[in-house]
Amino acid sequence: MRDRLSTGQPAEPAPAGAGRAPVILAAGAVLWLPGRPKPSGRLGRPRIAVIHRPKYDDWSLPKGKLDPGEDVVEAALREVWEETGFRCLLGPELPAQHYPAQGRPKEVRYWSAVPTGGAFRPNREVDRLEWLPAGKARARLTHGRDRLLIDALLVMLGARPLRTDGPPPVKERWK
């Protein structure tokens, strides 16, 4: 099934009686904005959209289940738009998440994404959206697995991932 997903083909349900619960398939994105240009010409830190879901009272990244016949790319674009109000351009794929949900295995495919238009309006699923620097976005997210996606985005952008454990880095190593 993974090969079909990676080609963008519509998901197929597991055959009846396959012996295990079918995987819940979902897709989403880490929506980010480039930082503002600095006098040096370099860009500042990227800002990342984090959303608050009142149903779960958590802070998350936009994502959701595939609709029937929908492929993962279509689902990611739709979910970002439905939950944030932004149309977006998907970039490189980020690591997938795998975890149990409702007694079944769940796989969520993620992409990096930049907005191309739109505006946030609170809705039934999402009542708040905040654009935060990576460190603050990471701290705001409720689930550790979402924090790993911020790290993956930073690596993809060529930035240093955030350290969250262990002793502070020795300055000379970070030059």
N, C-alpha and C positions, 0 to 999 in steps of 0.2 A: 504494500500500500504506500510506503514511503516514496518509492520511485514515481508513482502517479502523482503524489502531492507535489514533489519537487518540479514536475513538468507543468504545473499549473492546471492539470486536468481536474474536472469535478471529482469530489470525493465519492467513494462508493461505500455503502454500509457493509459491515462484516456479514458474511453469509449466515443465515439462520442456523442455529445449532453448532456454531463453530467452536463451542466449548468455553469461550470466555466472553466477557462483556465487551461490546464494541467500544472502540476508542471515541471519546468526544473530541471532535476536531474544532479548533478555533484559530483565529489569526488576529494580529494587531500590529502596532508599530510604536516605536519610540520617536515621537514627533519632536523635532528640535529646530531651533533657529541659530544661525551663526551669530557669534558675538559681534558687538559693535567695533568698527575699525578704531585702532589706537593711533596716536600721532606717528608712531613708528611704521605704520602701514600694516602691522600684524592685526589679526582679528582677536577680539577679546574672547572670553570663555563662552561656549555655547549655552543656550538656555533650553530647558527641556520642559515639555508640557506634562504636568501630572494632574490627574482628575480625581475628584471626590465622588464616590458612589454612595448615596444616602442609604440605599437598601442594605449595604454591607457595612456602612460607616467606615470605609477604608479609602486610602489613597492608592491609586493604581495607574497603569498605563492603558491607553485605549485598546480594547480587544473584545472579541466576542465569537460566538459559535457561527459556523458556516450555515448558510441557508441551503435548502435542497438545490442541488445542481450547480452550486456556486463553487468556484475554486478558491484556494487560499489567498491569492493575490486580490481577487475581487472582494473577498470577505474583509481583508485588511483595510482596503480603501474605503469600503462601506462603513466599517466599524469606526474608523477614525472620523469620518464625516458625521455619522450619527451621534457619536459621543462628544465630539469637540466642535462641530460646526465648520471644520476646516477641510477643504480639498487638499490633497497632498500628492507629492511625487515620491514614490518608494525608491529607496537606495538599496545598498547591499543588505542581504538577509543577515539577521543576528541569530544567536543560538536559540534553538527551540526549547520550550519548557515542557517538562513531563511531570505530572502529579495526579494524585487521585482526586476526583470530584464526583460527588453524589454516588459513591461506591463503584465508580468506573474509572479507567485510566483516561487522562486528558492530555492532549498534545496541543500546544499553542505555538504557532509559527509567528515570528516577529521579523520586521524589517526596520531599518532606519528610514525616516521620512522627513521631508521638509514641506511646510505648508505652501500652497500656491494661491490661496485665496480663501475667503470665508471669515466668519467671526463666531466666537462662542456665544451660545445662548443657553442658559440653564434649561434642563429638560428632566424628564422623569427618571432617566438612568443616571445622569451626571448633573449635580447642582453647582459644582465649582471646578474651575480650571485655573491653574497657576503656572506661569512660565518662570522656572527657577534655574539658577546655575546648577551644574551637575552635583556638587556636594550637598546643596540644600535639597535638590530633588531626591537624591539618594536617601537623605535623612527623613524626608517626608513620606516616602513610600512605605506602606504597611508590610509588604511581604518581601523577605530577603531575596527571593528568586527574581523579583523585579529590579532590585538593586544590581544584580549581576548583569542585567541588560544595559544599565547605565555604563557600567565598566566596559562592556563589549563595544558600546557606541564610542566611548572615549578612545579605546584602542583603535577602532576603525578610523576615527578622525585624526589619529596620530598624536593624541594627547596622552599624558601619563594617567593610568588608572588611579583611582583614589585608594589610599591605604586606609584600612579600617581596623587593623589589628596589629599587634606587635609593637616594638619600640619605634619611636620616631626615626625617619630615615636620616642617615648621616649626610650632611649637606654636600659633601664632595661627590657623592654618588649621583646626585640629582643635577649636576651642572651640565 
